[in-house]
Amino acid sequence: MVKFSEIALQNPWWKYGREFVEYDRHLAGAKPVFFKRKRIAVEPGNIYILRGPRQVGKTTYLKDIIEELIRNGVSERNILYLSADFFTSRREFRNALTYFIDSNRDASSVYLFLDEITYIEDWNLELKYLSDSGILKNGVVVATGSSAVRLKERSELLPGRGIEGNEFFIKPISFREFLLQSIDYITSHLEQDELIKGLRRLKEVAEETSIELSHKSQQIWKSVERVLPFKSELSYLFRIYLITGGFPGVINHYLVNRYLSSGKGIEPFVSEIFIRDVLGDMAKLQKQEVIARRLLGAILERYGSRYSFTKISKDIERNHITVIDYLEYLEEAFICFVLYSYDFNKKRPKWKGDKKVYFFDPFIFHAVKSYIRGEHVWDVITNTTEDEELQGKLVENLVISHLLMYKEIPFLKIGKTFLWFYYDRNGKEIDGIFKENDGYSGIEVKYRHQIQESWKCKEIFNKCFVLSRDETEIRDNLLLIPVDVFLLLLKVSDRNV
């Protein structure tokens, strides 16, 4: 039986009201940057599900919504927050829910925030219980989970209970959002007046400038031209982003080390926390660490290259069914994702052809490599950023992951339905094939100091993007754009918060 005092500890607003933010470890404290995310427009009668990786800020997001609700006049006692990993059984969890429901039968509005709900066995039955109890008539439920396999599978067992159309991703912050939200802090710790003014002006321009990939080449180029004068400032920020990726905690750790303390880089405990959380989730799903470790090691060895599941199964001495099973787990846990090749003749992906496997974020790459190789995470980052070829693969990875976030909608538009790569019999590859409404765009990433190839957009594409380090050009339907400019201009989909 869960005691009231234990539930109250998770809901400090019952005691302190809006002032709870002064004591909450997720909201209080001097974070260099408090990254704000898009708000979900919650409506009574609905259940909302947020899926995302560990350490991405899901709990902070929920607490921020709670603070806003209280600020807008919602009674503190009509808001319940429960972290599912606090409970030892489903029965305890049900008792806590029942207590809140019984206490708010006559409330005009109630809000339930259920964090890391996948820790509860058969958690979908608890959401069914909430729906059938009638609490949703005037209530809203928001549930999060890092064990996305369980979250996805179990949510599919709740038809007609207000989940349809209410599933969202909460992924690492995009480069655009990193830039827009971190510039104020960074400029407050710089001494170079010219760089400070350039960064501040870049933020102003970026806030009102973006692109849609379906737009005509000339329309896209106009947006590119607005940003190009700030290329040096963009490069400064892009180097930071290649180190930290989009995890708010990692970004803030690095910013403190870089601008406030005598420490440098990223300390080992930051990546260790992430890896430990991933391994903990893996154990709960009865996945073997030794298999995952071998698979991740094989992915690192072939990073940026294409290969078949059969090939990688031989490398790790496991059958291809096991490889597929573990890759699906890693994909649903937002560690890495599989990019399939495309067959233009059949107008569909080559499910049996070669694949590429990428990581969802630069920091995940750094943390995994540190874990697999037994190296200090800062040494991994330093070696990566100093190796032009490896850095180029990391940037290619970054572009593909941003293209996913640009268009994906769970579960209607997953990456396999609009984003692939291409290779022909001669070994010629195209890094990205992006499906538009009326055709395709080709994306090539060439993050080098100098591009020697002469590019021509193939007839099968509406337009081609060649993403460079510094070079620019527009020629008919081919656009040569610096990759940091391109990523700055690319927003994420409405279902990425």
C-alpha positions, 0 to 999 in steps of 0.5 A, a space after each residue: 500500500 502506497 502512503 499518501 506522504 509518498 505520493 505527496 513527495 512526487 507532487 510538491 505543488 500540493 504543498 508549495 503551489 507554483 513555488 515548487 519550482 524553487 525546490 524541484 531538481 528538474 526545474 530549479 538550479 542554475 542551468 546555463 540554458 533551459 531548453 523549451 520545447 513545443 507545447 502539446 495542446 492537451 484537450 480533456 478526454 485524451 491520452 497523450 504519449 511521448 516517446 524518446 530516449 533516456 536523458 532527453 528531458 522528458 521529466 523536465 518537460 512534464 514539470 514545465 507543463 505542470 508549472 504552466 498549468 498552475 500559473 494559468 489557474 489550474 488547482 494544484 490538487 487537480 494535478 497528479 505526477 507519478 514516476 512509475 519507477 518509484 513503484 514496486 508493483 502494478 498494484 501500488 501504482 493502481 492504488 495511487 491512481 485510485 486515490 487521486 481519482 476518488 479525491 477528484 470525482 467532482 473536479 472540473 478538470 484534472 491532469 495526470 502525468 505518468 512518467 516512464 510508464 513502461 516500468 509498470 507491467 501491462 501499463 496499458 491496462 492502467 490507462 484503460 482503467 483510467 479511461 473506463 473510470 470516467 476520469 477522462 471526461 474532464 481529464 487529460 493523461 500524458 504518459 512518457 516512456 524510454 522503453 519505446 518497444 513496450 510503449 509502442 506495442 502496448 499503446 496499439 492495444 488501446 483503440 478508441 481511448 483517445 490515443 489516436 493522433 496523440 503520440 509524439 516524439 521527444 528527441 534530442 534538440 535539433 541544431 536549429 533549436 540548439 542555436 536559437 536557444 543557446 546563443 544568449 548564454 554563449 554570447 554572455 560569456 564571450 569577449 570578442 565584440 564582433 563575434 557577439 554581435 554576429 551571433 545575436 544578429 544570426 539569431 534574429 535572422 534565423 528566427 524568421 527564416 526556414 525552408 520547406 524541401 518541397 519549395 522551388 530551388 530559387 525559393 530555398 536559395 533566397 533563405 540560404 542567402 539570408 543566412 550565408 553572411 553569418 557562416 563563420 558564426 554558424 561554424 562556431 556553433 556547429 562545432 559545439 553541436 557536433 560535440 554535444 549533440 542535442 541532449 540538454 544535459 550534455 549541452 549544459 555540462 559542456 557549456 559550463 566546462 567551456 565557459 565557467 570552469 577550468 575543466 574541459 570537454 565532457 567528463 566520463 560520468 555523463 556518457 556513463 549515465 546514459 549507457 547505464 540507463 540503456 543497459 538497464 532498459 535492455 535488461 528489463 526486456 531480457 536482452 543480452 548485453 554481450 550481443 548488443 555490445 558485439 552488434 554496436 561494435 560491428 556498427 561502429 566498424 562499418 559506420 557510414 558504410 552499407 552492408 547486409 544483415 547476413 554480413 553483420 550476423 557473421 561478424 558477431 556470430 549470431 543468426 540474422 534473426 537475432 541481429 534483426 531483433 536487436 536492431 529493432 530494439 536499438 531503433 525503438 530505444 532511439 539508439 540507432 536506426 536503419 536506413 534502407 536502400 531504394 529501388 526506383 524501378 519498383 518504387 519501393 525500398 529494397 528490404 533485402 538489399 544493403 542497409 546503413 545503420 546510423 545513430 540518432 544523435 552525435 552524443 549517442 555515437 560518442 557515448 557508444 564508442 566510449 563504451 565499446 572501446 573503453 576510451 575516455 569519452 572526451 578522447 573519442 570526441 577529440 579523435 572524431 573531430 580531428 579525423 576529416 573522414 570520420 567527422 564527415 560520416 558523423 555529419 552525414 549521420 546528422 543530416 539523415 537524423 534531421 531529415 527524419 525529424 523534419 517529416 516523421 509522424 508516429 505512426 503514419 510517417 516513419 522514416 522507412 516511408 519517405 527517406 532512404 539511400 541509393 546504390 547502383 551496380 557500379 557502387 555509386 551511392 547517393 546518401 539520401 533519397 527524400 520522398 516529396 509529394 510529387 517526386 524525390 530530392 537527392 541529398 549528398 553530404 560532402 563535408 570536406 574543405 574542398 569538393 572536387 566532384 562536378 555534380 549534376 542533378 539526375 532526371 529522377 530528382 526534382 532537385 538535388 542538395 549537395 551539402 558542403 563544408 563551405 562551398 555554395 552554388 545554385 545551378 538549375 535544380 542543384 543546390 550546393 549549400 553548407 551543411 550547417 546552413 541547411 540544418 539551421 533552416 530545417 525545422 522538425 515536424 509538428 509531432 516532434 516536441 
